[in-house]
């Protein structure tokens, strides 16, 4: 049992070592612009996210200095996208 007691403190130190190794990355300060750029890139490159909607979000909402009418502009772009998608294709209308 004496060996088990000696092993326990060494096991308890492992999380501290891992935390110490990870700490330098935690000190990196990310700018708002870098964060928003990363989010925008992740949305646009994801197969699980609508590409057109991701572009609207990136253009209108995921900016460091948004336009004064950011919500209205994003809403207009989303409604335009919805109307475009709701309209029947010309082939269907002609056929």
Secondary structure, DSSP 8 states (H G I E B T S, - for coil): -HHHHHHHHHHHHHHHHHHHHHHHHHT----HHHHHHHHHHHHHH-TTS-HHHHHHIIIIIS-SS--TTHHHHHHHHHHHHHHHHHS--HHHHH-
